[in-house]
Every structure is written in C-alpha cells, then in structure tokens.
Amino acid sequence: MALRAGMESSFRSCDAWMQKFRLYETRSMFYMIGRDRSRTYWRVLKIDRLDPSELNILEDSTTYSERECSDLLRRIHEGNISTGGLKFVTTCYGIVGFIKFLGPYYMLLITKRREIGAICGHTVYAISESEMIPLPNSTVRSNLPNSRDEDRYKRLLCTIDLTKDFFFSYSYHVMRSLQKNFCDNEAGHVLYETMFVWNEFLTREIRNHLKNTLWTVALVYGFFKQATLSIAGRDFTLTLIARRSRHYAGMRYLKRGVNEKGKVANDVETEQIVYEGVPEGFPMQVTSVVQNRGSIPLFWSQETSRLNLKPDIIVSKKDQTYEATRLHFENLVSRYGNPIIILNLIKTEEKKPRESKLRAEFATAIDFINKDLPEENRLKFLHWDLHKHSQSKATNALFTLGKVATYALTLTGFFYCQVSPTWRPDDCLKRSSSEKVNNSGLSSMDLGENENDVGDLLERKPSEGDDLINGNHSGKPLMFQRGVLRTNCIDCLDRTNVAQYAYGLTALGRQLHALGGIDCPKIDLDDPLADELMGFYESMGDTLAHQYGGSAAHNKIFSQRRGQWKAATQSQEFFRTLQRYYNNAYMDAMKQDAIDVFLGNFQPDIDKPAVWELDSDQPSDSRRNGQTDVDEDGRSIFKRCMSDGNILRKTNPSMSTTKIDPEKYCASVLPDRSEGARRVLSESSPDISTSESEITFSRYTPSMPRRQLFGDAQRENNHIHYTEYGDSSSCSNFVDLDWLSSSGNSCEEEPYERSSILISSPVAGLSSENVMYGIGATPSTSDSSMKMALYNG
C-alpha cells in the first residue's frame, strides 16, 4: 500500500523488529534465536536456567547471518553434549512476559498467531496458542518445595485466555490512535507504559534488563474488527478498535467508579479508522476518530448479591472536594485535549432512587470542578435519560443521538491526513508556526467566535491544519481531533454502546465525505452502510460486555432496528440477564484475582496471604506485596515524559492551574452570557426537544433530590491445555436532554422482575452451560480452536 514505506519508518523500522523466534534449551540455558522478516539478520537471547529465584537474561550484541547462527547453534550443541546437548523446544512469535509466583520464574510465549487485519499496510495479529514455560531445568525444579499454592497460581493465570480479545502488531503501535502515531515517534519503554498495554508488568523485567523491546510484543486487550466497504466502485477499509485500560481493571461489581488516582473502571478508548486502498506508489488518505467510555468518576459501589439482580447503589461521601474526579478529567485533557464532552445516559427519575442518586452527585461534581476552570476549558456535561425516552421507537433515540453526535463531532473534529509514498516521520511535525501543538501532540486552531445558535455550530468545519504532509497535492487540509466525547451509563456497556454507535455513524459520514467517497457528510439510518456499521458496534458491545459484565450486551435497540421478532428479543435479553447474573455472583471473584495477578496489581509472596484469601474489592495498593520500588501505577520509578494516560505528578493541581497552555487546546465554544439570549451549553441547564425537526433549547429546572475468561482445562502429558470454544439548576455547562432511553440496554434495565425461582436457584433451573451460553447469547469466541498451554517439560 501507499503508506507502507512511509509508515514503516514512522512507527518501527523494518530493521528494528523481529517477528519469528526459535527456542532451544540446554541443561543450563535457554537460547532464543530471533530473525527479521526478510531473514537478513539473526539475534540471540540467553536465559539462565540454574537460578530459580532470579531472572538472568543476556542479549548477544552480535548480529548474525543465517549461516553464522547455524554454526553458533552447532558449537553450543557440541559444547553441551555431555549433558544432553542442545534441544529444540518450540517456534514462537514473541515473548508475552515473565512471571514469578512463589517458586521459579515462568516465560509466556506466543506459539501460534493469526492475522486479523492491517492498518495502512501494517499487519495486526491475534494469539492462537500460547505456552507458559518454567525457566529452571527439571533437576533444579525437583529440588524446589512443592507448593499447592504455586500450582493454584499457575492455574489461575491460565484462566486469562490470551486467544480471546488480545491483539498486537510488530510494526504499528496499535496501543495508540492513528493521530498519536502520526504526531510523535515515541517508541520502546514509553509505549509499553501506556494505559492500554496489558502485559506492561509481565515485560517490565526483561525490558529493564535489555533496555529494548525487540523480543517482546505489546498486547492490547479489547476489540478489533476490520472489513471492506464498497461504495460506488471504490473500496474503503473500515477498522473498529476498542482498547481497554489496564488501570483499575476488573469485573463489573468489583470495579466501579473511580480510585484515588483518578482511574476509572471499564475505561475503554474506541477508535474508528477509515481509509481507501490505493495502488502502490499513490498517495493515501486516512481518517480516524476517537471516543471514550468509562465508569462514572465518583466513589460508588454495588454489593455483589446472589439474591438480588439489582443491588443498591452506594455513593460514598469520602471525597467532598472531588479530587479523584478532577484527576480523572485532567487525565482526559492530557490525553485528548479540550473540550471534554460528557454524555451521561443514566436515569433521572425512579420510584426507588438508584441511578438518579449518581446522576445528582455527578452533576454536583462537574459543577464544583467547573467553578475553578476558565470558561473555555470547562467540562461540557450532557445528561440524557436514554431509558426513559426510547420505550416507543428505537429509531427516534438513534435519530436524536445522531444530532448529539453531530454537535460533539463539530466541537472536536476528527483526524484526516493524506500521505505520499515519500513521507517520512519528521514531515508530520513540519507545520507552520501559526499552528499550535499541545502536550498530547494535538494541533489547535480557532473554531470561530460568536457561536450563538446550534445551526451555526453544526455548519462549522472541524479543526483544520495549515500545512500538508509531504506529497499532499489535493489541497485538502490536514485536520486533527481536539477533545473527546466521553459516554457513560451505569455499566458503560449497553446504553453506552448504542450512543457510541450513533457517534460512529455520524463520524463515518464525515470520514467518507473527507475521503471523497460520498457527496454528503451524512449517512441515513436506513442506509445499508448504517446496518453494516451497526454490526460492528454490536459485536464490539458484546465483546466488551463479556469482558466486564459476563454476558453479551443487551441490544434491544439494535434488535428493533433489524426488525427482530419481539418475543425473540425478549427471550434473548432474559437469558443474557441470567448469564450476567450467574457470572457476577459466582465467577467474577476468581476472574478478578486472575486479572490482578496478570497485571501485577497483586504479586504473590510466601509470607503474605494468597490473592484468593483477600477481598476482591480491596484496593490494588493493599493487594500488592512488598512494593517499595514502584510508583503509583505499579511501575519502576523513572521519569516518563510521554506516558500516555498516566498522571505524571504525585499531586496534581486543578485543571485551572495546570501548566498546559489553554491556547494549545480548542478555542472557547461557549458563547458570551447575555440576558434573554438562547445559549449553547450555558450557565443555565437547558434541555433539548424531542422533535425530530429541530433541536431547541429551553431552561431546565431539576425536580429530583440532591467472554468468559475461562476455558475447559485438560491435563495432557504435563501440559495444561486451555481450549477455546443532588444537582443544581445553575451548574456550569450542564445540558439535560431528558428524552432518550436505553430500552433495557443496561443490566439495571432488565424488563424482568426478580422471581422466586431466581432467588431460590442462581441458575433458574438451568445447567451452568446453559447459563454461560444461554439461548440467544453469543459468547465471544474465536474462529478456530485455540489453547493456552503450561509447559512443564
């Protein structure tokens, strides 16, 4: 493809990475032989097998030819012939990391991979098989004390199914958005320390030993899907990526809200990339748009209950000044720039206050934070009760959500660039001096002034750059996304996914229009493209819901759009409710333990309680043992200037006093306040009409009070195989759009009341298999049978 030569040098030179490895062993050493794609050079990594308590790794600085590497292996074999010589162990495609429980170190390897797509010519892979290999030889291991807990930790880690929803690339930084990859050339350690690399902890020791990342792969956890859209005889590649944050990660009832560091549960970045395939040597146009979802950034929780499908929501009052909430939004600004647009979809009115309590507290928190911010940087808080107003017709909700998406997308813009085959990494930074670049690598241009009505607002073009990347002869300006739409409901699964689809559809129209694929930057809900994109977001919603909630997403609105029989939809929703309930009540504690061990939030210690002996909702800091040499995110302490998604300072000033220059973010989108005039996101709290003909504003006065991670284990020949089968009416920038609904698209909106059958039986008379893969459910599985093996040889 046209971008291949240019982007190869931008992200990772073809001479700087290896993608195929062979592992050999002697009695005293593992030898890993790695080669580049073109088989022009070979490297050697040596791993000691005699010291069970230390990870001793040595990288041979010599670059070998194929013949030289073969001669080296022959000499190693001859030198160790008395102890069995050199033996081949396995072919692999990268090191996932190293881990130690109570005994020796183990090495995690990718032994089979499969292509799942490509971004501008850079292949993206998923894992088909992996192995966990103990480092000490059999003699050393036989002298180690046999620990029942050690075996249990190994089984626990193996419940993390690497063949599901993990993906990686050798040459493309898939943990970052396309825009960030174009705007800076960071590599190595910095990329592994981003919030979306799930094996940061597992690779930390080898990276610190070798001071490089040649032998490891950075795993992203979430969702990846790609397809070709054929429009008027032209082919466009559509890619949808969801990146799940490793910070404050876990299961639904065990990870809620925000922690003291400003990290929220179920934090997921969604990126939609569209570009047109062109012949080799021709310029390529690429577009990208990013949105975010995450738990409501307050201290709140729900008790896991085996007797209650809808546990009470407990809102804590321990953070009266909302410092954790402030940290969270400062972090969003550092990642995406301004404006931050918050779309809150939870209920406004309930017979028994549950969600509405959070809604009021959230509004109060935003108002409190905004008082300390300059007007141009204030958070834009939009409240839409999606459940209340989508009971009649799904199309109405999607139609109005599309208007909201248009408004948000107009504020933030999206990324557009045309790149020629001669493009080089430095070219992306050659912008005119009049264009400002903020700390996130995002450009900042004036959006215009006197934005006094929505009509003018929606007609404005997104932010446009002044200069073009080398080779752009079409005259189309370089455009950048500045700011982000952050959507949440209670679980950030079901209702949130509907809203994200509406935003993605609006963005797709603008992306295809920028690429010249369609004449009008809008795609109608009845267009076949809308149905195709809905399939993408439905698949993503199911995958993310399995990861966090234990079942596929509630997709009632999508089912209505497809015209699915109502009874079939109700049956599907019912069994997904049962599946989610069973997993939350009976499986999530073990899954949480596995996640904490995998991420390094809990590190086993022989003198401390085991992870399964602790409360699953204990803070990770208290679950981490003996960590005096790590920082707040559990990493080795050293300065990281570009650590994506991490708040770099121990004590963060408020967003109003941050050192980031406000002019480096978007210009103010807030109108000057004057009496009698209608305002967009004004100091009052307006609502928006449900009329499909026009969005109107009026004053609002609140009337409310202040995929399954587990496979089936089989033991075969010393291997463990896992086969895959109170708010104020004057809060700043507050808009209440009380006319949307989720139609049950939340676990809290199940259309079925608790029955005595559910109370008396957690599986309602069904087998566990039926609960896990209930009728109508679509478990997140791969296309082929996969395994994760624990190598004991």
Secondary structure, 3 states (H helix, E strand, C coil): CCCHHHHHHHHCCCCCCCCEEEEEECCCEEEEEEECCCCCCEEEEEEECCCCCCCCEEECCCCECHHHHHHHHHHHHHHCHHHCCCEEEEEECCEEEEEECCCCEEEEEEEEEEEEEEECCEEEEEEEEEEEEECCCHHHHHCCCCCHHHHHHHHHHHCCCCCCCEEECCCCCCCCCHHHHHHCCCCCHHHHCCCCECCHHHHHHHHHHHCCCCCECCCEEEEEEEEEEEECCEEEEEEEEEEECCCCCCCCCCCCCECCCCCECCCEEEEEEEEECCCCCCCEEEEEEEEEECCCCCCEEECCCCCCCCCCEEECCCCCCCHHHHHHHHHHHHHHCCCEEEEECCCCCCCCCCHHHHHHHHHHHHHHHHCCCCHHHCCEEEEECCCCCCCCCHHHHHHHHHHHHHHHHHHHCCEEEEECCCCCHHHHHCCCCCCEECCCCCEECCCCCCCCCHHHHHHCCCCECCCCCCCCCCCCCCECCCCEEEEECCCCCHHHHHHHHHHHHHHHHHHHHHCCCCCCCCCCCCCHHHHHHHHHHHHHHHHHHHHHHCCCCCCHHHHHHHCCCHHHHHHHHHHHHHHHHHHHHHHHHHHHHHHHHHHCCCCCCCCCCCHHHCCCCCCHHHHCCCCCCECCCCCECCCCCCCCCCCCCCCCCCCCCCCCCHHHCCCCCCCCCCCCCCCCCCCCCEEECCCCCCCCEEECCCCCCCCCCCCEEEEECCEEEEECCCCCCCCCCEEEECCCCCCCCCHHHCCCCCCHHHHHCCCCCCCHHHHHCCCCCCCCCCCCCCEEEEECC
